């Protein structure tokens, strides 16, 4: 439930802090007092579009903050977890939104920054705002199927999920078929290109690591003369005219003759020199052998350079390295094979499509059959609700038709709500015959039915009682009061019949101070509530008669609520 709403510098509202209770809440006040600003504030808090026009003149930003208490397993908790927002079951949920004079918007949920799409997804689970303009959802025939499926709940959901899974496979096969059938010319061009590319790559007879090996060999051949000269000089210094090894050998002999005089020191030194002698001897032989095998081969060098140039050219065309080139050629070979076997592939897809189509028909029929049963139940429930709303003679029907050759994501059913407000009249499409007052009551009936299903804790009706009066207005008031046992219900109203049934009554009034307009929100208690009800009944002047009538209405409303509560117990 919504516990508190704080508003600062929103249009003509400088500051308002409103605490809410369980049950049915009404907002009343003169036209232009700022009642719509309350709805605007709650709309912004659930992701509504904001602009700099919302910021009060002379202020830097508008601020709205709402505090919600959530049930332990409320659906919004999973949405919060998805977005990485921590929520303790023992704590409340805080949503804050700011809009600057530059039109920039900042939103936080429990202190975590969120974007508008995230805020909307969270808000959809918390508040449902319904106004006169939302009658369009009832007039929009495309929405009727969604209403029916929502009523069907899990019974429809499981069948619909199964159908949509098959439908997805069906559309994928259709797409593949269409692409194959529509791309003959392109396929011919691609076949020629792929054939050329495969031929070019395969003629090169590439081997993994070949380019690295050839680069090393090229480096050696290109520097053969330098390598020979360096190796030869090193060999001569070690084993040539300098007689380095001979000198070391003589040093060994001299130390051997005197080592017994101080074996502790001289013997280790002798062994080190002996070891160095043999290592240098082995190294010099190795240098001599390497020198003899150095290759001077200009033709081989030219051959390597041509080969590396070919590999570089292939890299520029087909991949950054040999692995990518070889993977690419395997891929286009597979693609070319599919192109060459296009007719076979089309035949396979046609056969697959027919198999899936049979599955789709079966699944669509199961979904349609279940909808037909659900539609009868929905029609009866709506008629019962309309009966409570002074439309007891109204016949309501969920008309179903289907085109078994045309599939959509939702199935093959076409749903349209039909109504006959008066006895003896045939059922006709809702949008053709329902008046504004009737539309308000039909929408309220639907909201009453769906309140337990969608589990949205806050339901707001923005002047949906426009166009009704008398017994119909009283019926709407009682229905909203009953609905408030399932969730918090808020209503902006001009009707005293609605206001008297509220559990909490708020007055929105406007004042002008120092040439500035201010909107104030007051929670009315008994005396002030009687006065506001009297104003609603009598207009500008409040008389003893209107006051008395207001008191009577409030007493009768309390009795009705007590009777209803007693019956529910």
C-alpha positions in Angstrom: 0.0 0.0 0.0 1.0 3.6 -0.4 1.8 5.0 3.0 3.0 8.5 2.3 3.5 10.9 -0.6 5.7 14.1 -0.4 5.5 16.7 -3.1 7.7 19.8 -3.5 7.6 22.5 -6.1 5.4 20.6 -8.5 3.4 23.2 -10.6 1.2 25.1 -8.1 2.0 22.8 -5.2 4.9 24.3 -3.2 4.9 21.5 -0.6 2.5 18.8 0.4 3.1 15.8 2.7 0.1 13.4 2.5 -0.3 10.3 4.7 -2.6 7.5 3.6 -4.5 4.7 5.2 -6.0 1.4 4.0 -9.3 1.5 2.2 -11.1 4.1 0.0 -9.7 7.6 -0.4 -11.3 10.5 -2.2 -9.9 13.9 -3.3 -12.4 16.7 -3.7 -12.1 20.5 -4.4 -13.1 23.3 -6.7 -12.2 23.0 -10.4 -8.7 24.3 -10.9 -7.6 23.7 -7.3 -4.9 21.3 -8.3 -6.5 17.9 -7.9 -4.9 16.7 -11.2 -1.5 17.6 -9.7 -1.8 14.7 -7.2 -2.4 12.3 -10.1 0.5 13.8 -12.0 2.8 13.3 -9.0 1.8 9.7 -8.7 2.1 9.2 -12.5 5.6 10.6 -12.4 6.6 8.3 -9.5 5.8 5.3 -11.6 7.7 6.4 -14.7 5.3 8.9 -16.4 6.8 11.4 -18.9 8.2 14.5 -17.2 9.2 17.9 -18.5 10.4 21.3 -17.2 6.8 22.5 -17.2 6.2 20.5 -14.0 8.7 22.6 -12.0 7.1 25.4 -10.0 8.0 28.9 -11.3 11.1 30.2 -9.4 12.3 26.7 -8.3 15.2 24.7 -9.6 13.5 21.3 -9.5 10.3 19.4 -8.6 10.6 16.5 -6.1 8.2 13.7 -5.5 8.8 10.9 -3.0 6.5 8.0 -2.1 6.7 5.3 0.6 5.2 1.9 -0.1 4.6 -1.0 2.2 4.8 -4.4 0.3 3.3 -7.7 1.0 5.8 -10.5 1.7 5.6 -12.1 -1.7 4.5 -9.2 -3.9 5.4 -9.5 -7.6 7.4 -6.2 -7.6 10.0 -7.9 -5.3 11.2 -10.1 -8.2 11.4 -7.0 -10.5 13.5 -5.2 -7.8 15.8 -8.2 -7.5 16.2 -8.3 -11.3 17.4 -4.7 -11.3 19.8 -5.4 -8.4 17.8 -3.3 -5.9 18.0 -4.6 -2.3 14.7 -4.9 -0.5 14.2 -6.2 3.1 10.9 -7.8 3.7 10.7 -5.9 7.0 11.4 -2.5 5.3 9.3 -0.2 3.1 10.0 0.7 -0.5 11.0 4.3 -1.2 10.7 5.8 -4.7 12.0 9.3 -5.4 12.0 11.4 -8.6 13.3 14.8 -9.4 12.8 16.9 -12.5 14.9 20.0 -13.1 14.1 23.2 -15.0 16.2 21.9 -17.8 13.8 18.9 -18.1 16.3 16.4 -16.8 14.9 13.6 -14.6 16.5 11.6 -11.9 14.9 8.5 -10.3 15.9 6.4 -7.3 14.4 3.3 -5.8 15.6 2.6 -2.3 18.5 4.9 -3.1 19.5 3.1 -6.3 19.5 5.2 -9.5 17.2 3.7 -12.1 16.3 4.8 -15.7 12.7 5.5 -16.8 12.1 2.1 -18.4 13.1 0.4 -15.1 11.0 2.8 -13.1 8.0 2.1 -15.4 8.4 -1.7 -14.9 8.5 -1.3 -11.2 5.6 1.2 -11.2 3.4 -1.1 -13.2 3.4 -3.4 -10.2 2.5 -0.7 -7.7 0.0 1.8 -9.1 -2.8 1.6 -11.7 -4.1 5.0 -12.8 -7.5 5.0 -14.6 -9.0 8.1 -16.0 -11.6 9.1 -18.6 -9.1 8.9 -21.4 -8.4 5.2 -20.5 -11.8 4.3 -21.7 -9.9 4.0 -25.0 -8.6 0.6 -23.9 -12.2 -0.6 -23.8 -12.9 0.9 -27.2 -9.7 -0.6 -28.7 -10.8 -4.1 -29.9 -7.2 -5.3 -30.0 -7.1 -4.9 -26.2 -10.1 -7.2 -25.6 -8.1 -10.4 -26.2 -5.6 -9.3 -23.6 -8.3 -8.6 -21.0 -9.8 -12.1 -21.6 -6.4 -13.8 -21.3 -5.7 -11.9 -18.1 -9.0 -13.2 -16.7 -8.0 -16.8 -17.7 -4.8 -16.5 -15.7 -2.8 -19.7 -15.4 -5.4 -21.7 -17.4 -4.7 -19.5 -20.4 -1.0 -18.7 -19.7 0.3 -22.2 -19.9 -1.5 -22.9 -23.2 -0.5 -19.6 -24.6 3.2 -20.1 -23.7 3.1 -23.5 -25.5 1.4 -22.0 -28.6 3.8 -19.1 -28.8 6.8 -21.5 -28.6 5.4 -23.4 -31.6 4.5 -20.1 -33.4 8.1 -18.9 -33.0 9.4 -22.1 -34.7 6.8 -21.7 -37.4 7.8 -18.1 -38.2 11.5 -19.0 -38.2 10.9 -21.7 -40.8 8.7 -19.3 -42.9 11.5 -16.7 -42.8 14.1 -19.3 -43.9 11.8 -20.3 -46.8 11.1 -16.8 -47.8 14.8 -15.9 -47.8 15.6 -19.0 -50.0 12.8 -18.3 -52.4 13.5 -14.6 -52.8 17.2 -14.7 -53.2 17.8 -16.6 -56.4 19.7 -13.8 -58.2 21.7 -13.0 -55.1 22.5 -16.7 -54.6 23.9 -17.0 -58.1 26.2 -14.0 -57.4 27.3 -15.5 -54.1 27.9 -18.9 -55.6 30.4 -17.4 -58.1 32.1 -15.3 -55.4 32.3 -18.2 -53.0 33.6 -20.6 -55.7 36.4 -18.0 -56.6 37.3 -17.5 -52.9 37.5 -21.3 -52.2 39.6 -21.8 -55.3 42.0 -19.0 -54.3 42.4 -20.2 -50.7 42.8 -23.9 -51.6 45.3 -23.3 -54.3 47.5 -21.6 -51.7 47.5 -24.9 -49.7 48.0 -23.1 -46.4 49.3 -24.9 -43.3 48.8 -23.7 -39.7 51.9 -21.9 -38.5 53.4 -21.7 -41.9 53.7 -18.0 -42.0 55.6 -17.9 -38.7 58.0 -20.7 -39.8 58.7 -19.0 -43.1 59.3 -15.6 -41.5 62.0 -17.2 -39.3 63.6 -18.9 -42.3 63.5 -15.7 -44.4 65.3 -13.8 -41.6 68.0 -16.4 -41.5 68.5 -16.5 -45.3 68.5 -12.7 -45.6 71.2 -12.5 -43.0 73.3 -15.6 -43.9 76.5 -13.6 -44.7 76.4 -11.7 -41.4 75.7 -14.9 -39.5 78.6 -16.7 -41.2 81.0 -13.9 -40.5 80.0 -13.7 -36.9 80.2 -17.4 -36.2 83.5 -17.8 -38.0 85.1 -15.0 -35.9 83.8 -16.5 -32.7 85.2 -19.9 -33.7 88.6 -18.5 -34.6 88.8 -16.7 -31.2 88.0 -19.9 -29.4 89.8 -22.5 -31.5 91.8 -20.7 -34.1 95.1 -18.9 -34.3 94.6 -17.3 -30.9 94.9 -20.8 -29.4 92.5 -19.9 -26.5 91.9 -23.6 -25.7 95.7 -24.3 -25.7 96.2 -21.5 -23.2 93.5 -22.8 -20.9 95.0 -26.3 -21.2 98.4 -25.0 -20.1 96.7 -23.2 -17.2 95.1 -26.5 -16.1 98.5 -28.2 -16.2 100.2 -25.6 -14.1 97.5 -25.6 -11.4 97.5 -29.5 -11.3 101.2 -29.4 -10.3 100.7 -27.2 -7.3 97.1 -28.0 -6.3 98.3 -30.5 -3.7 99.9 -27.6 -1.7 96.4 -26.1 -0.9 93.8 -28.5 -2.1 91.0 -26.8 -0.2 91.2 -23.7 -2.3 93.1 -24.8 -5.5 91.2 -28.0 -6.2 87.8 -26.3 -6.7 89.4 -23.6 -8.9 91.1 -26.3 -11.0 87.7 -28.1 -11.5 86.0 -24.9 -12.6 88.8 -24.2 -15.2 88.7 -27.8 -16.4 84.9 -27.6 -16.8 85.2 -24.3 -18.7 87.8 -25.9 -21.0 85.5 -28.7 -22.0 82.5 -26.4 -22.4 84.4 -24.0 -24.6 85.7 -27.0 -26.6 82.2 -28.3 -27.1 80.9 -24.8 -28.0 83.6 -24.2 -30.6 82.9 -27.6 -32.3 79.2 -26.6 -32.3 80.0 -23.2 -33.9 82.1 -24.9 -36.5 79.3 -27.3 -37.4 76.8 -24.4 -37.5 79.1 -22.4 -39.8 79.4 -25.2 -42.2 75.6 -25.5 -42.5 74.8 -21.9 -43.1 72.8 -21.7 -46.3 73.5 -19.1 -49.0 70.4 -19.5 -51.2 69.0 -16.4 -52.9 66.4 -18.4 -54.9 65.0 -19.9 -51.8 64.8 -16.5 -50.2 62.9 -15.2 -53.2 60.6 -18.1 -53.0 59.8 -17.5 -49.3 59.2 -13.8 -49.9 56.7 -14.6 -52.7 55.0 -17.2 -50.4 54.7 -14.7 -47.5 53.4 -12.0 -49.9 50.6 -14.5 -51.0 49.8 -15.2 -47.4 49.6 -11.5 -46.6 47.3 -11.0 -49.5 45.0 -13.7 -48.2 45.0 -12.2 -44.7 43.9 -8.9 -46.1 40.9 -10.5 -47.7 39.8 -13.3 -45.5 41.2 -13.0 -41.9 43.8 -11.7 -39.6 45.6 -15.0 -39.3 45.8 -18.4 -41.0 43.3 -20.0 -38.5 40.7 -17.4 -39.5 41.3 -17.9 -43.2 41.0 -21.7 -42.9 37.8 -21.3 -40.8 36.4 -18.9 -43.3 36.9 -21.3 -46.2 35.2 -24.1 -44.3 32.2 -21.8 -43.6 31.8 -20.7 -47.2 32.2 -24.3 -48.4 29.2 -25.1 -46.1 27.3 -22.1 -47.4 28.0 -23.0 -51.0 26.9 -26.6 -50.4 23.6 -25.2 -49.1 23.2 -22.9 -52.1 23.9 -25.8 -54.5 21.3 -27.9 -52.6 18.8 -25.0 -52.3 15.9 -27.0 -53.9 16.6 -29.9 -51.5 16.7 -27.4 -48.6 13.4 -25.8 -49.6 11.8 -29.2 -49.8 13.1 -30.0 -46.3 11.8 -26.7 -45.0 8.4 -27.2 -46.6 8.1 -30.6 -44.9 9.2 -29.1 -41.6 6.8 -26.3 -42.0 3.9 -28.7 -42.6 4.8 -30.7 -39.5 5.0 -27.5 -37.3 1.8 -26.1 -38.9 -0.1 -29.2 -37.7 1.3 -28.7 -34.2 0.3 -25.0 -34.4 -3.3 -25.8 -35.5 -3.7 -28.2 -32.6 -2.2 -25.8 -30.1 -4.3 -22.8 -31.4 -7.5 -24.9 -31.1 -6.7 -25.9 -27.5 -6.1 -22.2 -26.7 -9.2 -21.2 -28.5 -11.4 -23.8 -26.8 -10.1 -22.7 -23.4 -10.8 -19.1 -24.3 -14.3 -19.9 -25.2 -15.0 -21.4 -21.8 -13.2 -18.5 -20.1 -15.2 -16.0 -22.2 -18.5 -17.3 -20.9 -17.3 -17.0 -17.3 -16.1 -13.5 -17.9 -19.4 -12.4 -19.5 -21.3 -13.7 -16.5 -19.0 -12.1 -14.0 -19.2 -8.7 -15.8 -23.0 -8.9 -15.9 -23.1 -9.6 -12.1 -20.8 -6.6 -11.5 -22.9 -4.4 -13.8 -26.0 -5.5 -11.9 -24.4 -4.0 -8.8 -23.8 -0.8 -10.8 -27.4 -0.2 -11.7 -27.1 -1.9 -15.1 -29.0 -5.0 -14.2 -30.7 -5.3 -17.6 -27.5 -5.1 -19.5 -26.4 -8.1 -21.5 -22.6 -8.5 -22.0 -20.9 -10.9 -24.3 -17.4 -11.8 -25.2 -17.8 -12.5 -28.9 -15.3 -14.9 -30.4 -14.4 -15.6 -34.0 -11.4 -17.2 -35.5 -9.6 -17.4 -38.8 -8.0 -20.9 -38.9 -5.8 -19.9 -41.9 -4.3 -16.9 -40.2 -2.0 -17.2 -37.1 -0.7 -14.4 -35.0 1.4 -14.4 -31.9 -1.8 -14.4 -29.8 -3.4 -17.3 -31.7 -6.1 -17.3 -34.4 -8.9 -15.8 -32.2 -10.5 -12.4 -32.6 -12.2 -11.1 -29.5 -14.7 -8.3 -29.2 -16.8 -7.1 -26.3 -20.5 -6.8 -27.2 -23.2 -5.1 -25.1 -26.9 -4.6 -25.0 -27.8 -2.0 -22.4 -31.5 -2.3 -22.9 -33.9 -5.3 -23.1 -34.9 -6.2 -26.6 -31.9 -4.7 -28.2 -29.4 -6.9 -30.0 -25.8 -7.2 -28.8 -23.6 -4.7 -30.6 -19.9 -3.7 -30.4 -19.1 -1.9 -27.2 -17.6 1.1 -28.9 -20.8 1.8 -30.9 -23.5 2.1 -28.2 -22.0 2.6 -24.8 -22.3 6.1 -23.3 -19.6 7.7 -21.1 -21.4 6.8 -17.9 -21.9 3.2 -19.0 -18.2 3.0 -20.1 -17.1 4.1 -16.6 -19.2 1.5 -14.9 -18.0 -1.3 -17.3 -14.4 -0.3 -16.7 -15.1 -0.3 -12.9 -16.6 -3.8 -13.2 -13.5 -5.0 -15.0 -11.2 -3.5 -12.5 -13.2 -5.1 -9.7 -12.8 -8.5 -11.4 -9.1 -8.1 -12.1 -8.0 -6.6 -8.8 -7.3 -10.0 -7.2 -5.4 -11.2 -10.3 -2.9 -8.4 -11.0 -2.2 -7.7 -7.3 -1.6 -4.0 -7.9 -1.9 -2.4 -4.4 -2.9 1.1 -5.5 -5.8 1.8 -7.9 -6.6 5.4 -8.8 -9.8 6.5 -10.6 -9.5 10.0 -12.0 -13.1 11.4 -12.3 -14.4 8.1 -13.8 -17.8 9.0 -12.3 -18.2 11.8 -14.8 -21.5 11.5 -16.7 -23.3 9.6 -14.0 -25.6 10.7 -11.2 -28.3 9.5 -8.8 -28.5 5.7 -8.2 -25.7 5.0 -10.7 -23.3 7.4 -8.8 -24.2 5.7 -5.5 -23.6 2.3 -7.1 -20.2 3.4 -8.3 -19.3 4.7 -4.9 -20.3 1.4 -3.2 -18.4 -0.6 -5.8 -15.2 1.4 -5.2 -15.7 1.1 -1.5 -16.0 -2.7 -1.8 -13.0 -2.8 -4.2 -10.9 -1.0 -1.5 -11.0 -4.2 0.6 -8.7 -5.8 -2.0 -6.4 -2.8 -2.5 -6.1 0.9 -1.8 -8.6 2.9 -4.0 -8.2 6.6 -4.7 -10.8 8.6 -6.5 -10.9 12.3 -7.7 -14.6 13.1 -7.7 -17.1 15.9 -7.8 -20.0 13.6 -6.7 -21.1 13.7 -3.0 -22.4 10.1 -3.4 -18.9 9.0 -4.0 -17.2 11.2 -1.4 -19.5 10.0 1.4 -18.4 6.4 1.0 -14.7 7.2 1.5 -12.7 6.0 4.4 -10.4 9.0 4.1 -11.4 12.4 2.6 -8.8 14.9 1.3 -9.6 18.5 0.3 -7.6 20.2 -2.4 -7.9 23.9 -2.2 -6.1 26.8 -3.9 -5.0 30.1 -2.3 -3.2 33.2 -3.7 -0.6 34.9 -1.5 1.6 37.8 -2.6 0.5 37.2 -6.2 1.6 33.5 -6.0 -0.7 30.6 -6.3 -0.5 27.8 -3.7 -2.3 24.4 -3.5 -3.0 22.9 -0.1 -4.0 19.3 0.7 -5.9 18.7 3.9 -7.1 15.4 5.4 -10.7 16.2 6.5 -12.1 15.1 9.8 -15.8 15.0 10.7 -16.8 18.7 10.9 -14.7 19.9 7.9 -15.9 16.8 5.9 -19.5 17.8 6.5 -18.8 21.3 5.3 -17.1 20.0 2.1 -19.9 17.6 1.4 -22.4 20.4 1.9 -20.4 22.5 -0.6 -20.5 19.6 -3.1 -24.3 19.3 -2.6 -25.2 23.0 -2.7 -22.5 24.7 -4.8 -21.1 28.0 -3.6 -23.3 28.5 -0.5 -23.4 26.1 2.4 -26.8 26.2 4.1 -28.3 24.4 7.0 -30.2 22.2 4.6 -27.1 21.1 2.7 -25.3 20.6 6.0 -28.1 18.4 7.3 -28.2 16.5 4.0 -24.4 16.0 4.1 -24.6 14.6 7.7 -27.4 12.2 6.6 -25.3 11.0 3.6 -22.3 10.3 5.8 -24.4 8.4 8.4 -26.0 6.3 5.8 -22.6 5.6 4.2 -21.3 4.4 7.5 -24.3 2.1 8.0 -23.8 0.6 4.5 -20.1 0.0 5.2 -20.9 -1.6 8.5 -23.6 -3.8 7.0 -21.2 -4.9 4.2 -18.4 -5.6 6.7 -20.8 -7.7 8.8 -21.9 -9.7 5.8 -18.3 -10.3 4.8 -17.6 -11.6 8.3 
